[in-house]
Amino acid sequence: MKKYLFILFTLFGCSLSFGQSFEGTWEGSLEIQGMELPLVFELKYDGEWKGTMQSPKQSKQKAPLSSIKASADSIFIEMKMIGLKYSGRLSPDKQAIDGIIQQGGLKAPMRMLKKDPATIVTDFPKVRSQKVNPPYSYDTLDVHFSNTAEKIKFAGTITKPKGEGRYPAVVLVNGSGPLDRNSAMYGHEPFKVLADYLTKQGIVVLRYDERGVGKSEGDFKTATSADLGKDALAAIKYLRTQSNVDPKKVGIIGHSEGGLIAFLLAGQRIAGLDYIVSLAGPAIRIDSLMILQNEALAKNSGTTIDTKQLAMIKRNYEISKSNLSTEKAFEAIMTNMKVIPGSQEADFADQIAVLITPWYRYFLKIDPTTFIRKIKVPVFAAYGGKDVQVNSTENLESLTDNLAKQPKNEIKLYPNLNHLMQPAKTGGIGEYPEIPISLDPELMKDIANWIKAL
């Protein structure tokens, strides 16, 4: 599934001689699966360090750094909410910082150069053909609702048609990774685009910042798919309280992990969930899905996974899914990876730590088919033929085989769409920010027509 690099840092100590040299605007760049990801940091010292970070290919947002510390020529930055860290050292001419950036399984060198803010492009330069800007032809309302069991308050936006009456309604559920209500990534805002389209078609839409993101409370790092499902339920419950919502037509549209959550909730026959729409939602065992994903990403980047590597990956997943303690699981994975030269080095250990996070260990255990077989509500499911993250062939076949037949169900393959449901050439992750379309118009039309026909 999709993973988004969004950065913030913590800096060690603070001496004015070197410390003030860290003030200013810094720009670095990473290569993630063939895609260049620029990062812009603004650091300021006024008795205490403050700063922001922007990932221009992902969002316009300048996110506040959780902590910054500087000592002599060293700096350390951290964003605790997303588990991201950067440590670096100032160059002798004080015009560059050479360091290491870490987040989850990523650990990579990154050099940042001091820049004149006027020379930095702080917004993604590609044209976005579906940009949604006010004034809107419908009503918008910023709202708050709570997952009362966990005492987490969420912030979101409801868009609704003008005028009296009751309308079909839907909650938008994000894919994996900490995402805001617009599902902002790579300069795209697909959930804002989708909400705009659906509301113009007479459908009420609620979209929300995930826990710990934007204006929502909570801690995303500790959440599993089950926790995120409970958050979606809280959103459904709140949406049903709106006076202009048809109480017999309230559903979920989920993308990727959000599509999986839609399957899981519908399979549990949750009261108040009248239909679901799954976009690139996994419909096979997740450990099998991840094997296919590894192979597809390797092929897309021009490489292959040999037999020995594949056996090692499968064994890692078995260990991750086991009931071993975190410490024992980590030790077992390290032992299993001895077939890779250098895998016992400390730096390599950081890269595989993601396999023992609560989210990943829970995620790998999920078998969607056990839930899909129990679904009774109408289902619209869409897969992209060029998706390298959720393979369309195996997932579409599994859903077709396991979902009970009923006339209102619609399962469709869109041959030229990628994992983000954009028209694509190769489907590779590196294409995501380059494509001007955020969400395929034909897909949105099909979703709206299907919902209105229920």
Secondary structure as the mmCIF struct_conf table of DSSP 4:
data_model
#
loop_
_struct_conf.conf_type_id
_struct_conf.id
_struct_conf.beg_label_comp_id
_struct_conf.beg_label_asym_id
_struct_conf.beg_label_seq_id
_struct_conf.end_label_comp_id
_struct_conf.end_label_asym_id
_struct_conf.end_label_seq_id
HELX_RH_AL_P HELX_RH_AL_P1 LEU A 16 GLY A 19
HELX_RH_3T_P HELX_RH_3T_P1 GLN A 20 PHE A 22
STRN STRN1 GLY A 24 ILE A 32
TURN_TY1_P TURN_TY1_P1 GLN A 33 GLY A 34
STRN STRN2 MET A 35 TYR A 45
BEND BEND1 ASP A 46 GLU A 48
STRN STRN3 TRP A 49 GLN A 54
TURN_TY1_P TURN_TY1_P2 PRO A 56 GLN A 58
BEND BEND2 LYS A 60 LYS A 60
STRN STRN4 ALA A 63 PRO A 64
HELX_LH_PP_P HELX_LH_PP_P1 LEU A 65 LEU A 65
BEND BEND3 SER A 66 SER A 66
STRN STRN5 SER A 67 SER A 71
TURN_TY1_P TURN_TY1_P3 ALA A 72 ASP A 73
STRN STRN6 SER A 74 MET A 79
HELX_RH_3T_P HELX_RH_3T_P2 LYS A 80 ILE A 82
TURN_TY1_P TURN_TY1_P4 GLY A 83 GLY A 83
STRN STRN7 LEU A 84 LEU A 90
TURN_TY1_P TURN_TY1_P5 PRO A 92 ASP A 93
BEND BEND4 LYS A 94 GLN A 95
STRN STRN8 ALA A 96 GLN A 103
TURN_TY1_P TURN_TY1_P6 GLY A 104 GLY A 105
STRN STRN9 LEU A 106 LYS A 115
HELX_RH_3T_P HELX_RH_3T_P3 PRO A 117 THR A 119
BEND BEND5 ILE A 120 ILE A 120
BEND BEND6 ASP A 123 ASP A 123
BEND BEND7 LYS A 126 LYS A 126
TURN_TY1_P TURN_TY1_P7 SER A 129 GLN A 130
BEND BEND8 PRO A 134 PRO A 135
HELX_LH_PP_P HELX_LH_PP_P2 TYR A 136 TYR A 136
BEND BEND9 SER A 137 TYR A 138
STRN STRN10 ASP A 139 ASN A 147
TURN_TY1_P TURN_TY1_P8 THR A 148 LYS A 151
STRN STRN11 ILE A 152 LYS A 160
BEND BEND10 LYS A 162 GLY A 165
STRN STRN12 TYR A 167 VAL A 173
BEND BEND11 SER A 176 PRO A 178
TURN_TY1_P TURN_TY1_P9 ARG A 181 ASN A 182
STRN STRN13 MET A 185 MET A 185
TURN_TY1_P TURN_TY1_P10 TYR A 186 GLY A 187
STRN STRN14 HIS A 188 HIS A 188
HELX_RH_AL_P HELX_RH_AL_P2 PRO A 190 LYS A 200
TURN_TY1_P TURN_TY1_P11 GLN A 201 GLY A 202
STRN STRN15 VAL A 204 TYR A 208
HELX_LH_PP_P HELX_LH_PP_P3 ASP A 209 GLU A 210
TURN_TY1_P TURN_TY1_P12 ARG A 211 GLY A 212
BEND BEND12 VAL A 213 VAL A 213
TURN_TY1_P TURN_TY1_P13 GLY A 214 LYS A 215
BEND BEND13 GLY A 218 GLY A 218
HELX_RH_3T_P HELX_RH_3T_P4 PHE A 220 THR A 222
HELX_RH_AL_P HELX_RH_AL_P3 SER A 225 LEU A 239
TURN_TY1_P TURN_TY1_P14 ARG A 240 THR A 241
TURN_TY1_P TURN_TY1_P15 SER A 243 ASN A 244
STRN STRN16 VAL A 245 HIS A 255
TURN_TY1_P TURN_TY1_P16 SER A 256 SER A 256
HELX_RH_AL_P HELX_RH_AL_P4 GLU A 257 GLY A 267
TURN_TY1_P TURN_TY1_P17 GLN A 268 ARG A 269
TURN_TY1_P TURN_TY1_P18 ALA A 271 GLY A 272
STRN STRN17 TYR A 275 LEU A 279
BEND BEND14 ALA A 280 ALA A 280
BEND BEND15 ILE A 284 ILE A 284
HELX_RH_AL_P HELX_RH_AL_P5 ILE A 286 ASN A 300
TURN_TY1_P TURN_TY1_P19 SER A 301 GLY A 302
HELX_RH_AL_P HELX_RH_AL_P6 THR A 307 LYS A 321
BEND BEND16 SER A 322 ASN A 323
HELX_RH_AL_P HELX_RH_AL_P7 THR A 326 ASN A 336
HELX_RH_3T_P HELX_RH_3T_P5 MET A 337 VAL A 339
BEND BEND17 ILE A 340 ILE A 340
TURN_TY1_P TURN_TY1_P20 PRO A 341 GLN A 344
BEND BEND18 GLU A 345 GLU A 345
HELX_RH_AL_P HELX_RH_AL_P8 ALA A 346 ILE A 352
HELX_RH_3T_P HELX_RH_3T_P6 ALA A 353 ILE A 356
BEND BEND19 THR A 357 THR A 357
HELX_RH_AL_P HELX_RH_AL_P9 PRO A 358 LEU A 364
TURN_TY1_P TURN_TY1_P21 LYS A 365 LYS A 365
TURN_TY1_P TURN_TY1_P22 PRO A 368 PRO A 368
HELX_RH_AL_P HELX_RH_AL_P10 THR A 369 ILE A 372
TURN_TY1_P TURN_TY1_P23 ARG A 373 LYS A 374
BEND BEND20 VAL A 377 VAL A 377
STRN STRN18 VAL A 379 GLY A 384
TURN_TY1_P TURN_TY1_P24 GLY A 385 LYS A 386
BEND BEND21 VAL A 388 VAL A 390
HELX_RH_AL_P HELX_RH_AL_P11 SER A 392 ASN A 402
BEND BEND22 LEU A 403 LEU A 403
HELX_LH_PP_P HELX_LH_PP_P4 ALA A 404 LYS A 405
TURN_TY1_P TURN_TY1_P25 PRO A 407 LYS A 408
STRN STRN19 GLU A 410 TYR A 414
TURN_TY1_P TURN_TY1_P26 PRO A 415 ASN A 416
STRN STRN20 LEU A 417 LEU A 417
TURN_TY1_P TURN_TY1_P27 HIS A 419 LEU A 420
BEND BEND23 MET A 421 MET A 421
STRN STRN21 PRO A 423 PRO A 423
BEND BEND24 LYS A 425 THR A 426
HELX_RH_3T_P HELX_RH_3T_P7 ILE A 429 GLU A 434
BEND BEND25 PRO A 436 PRO A 436
BEND BEND26 SER A 438 LEU A 439
HELX_RH_AL_P HELX_RH_AL_P12 PRO A 441 ALA A 453
#
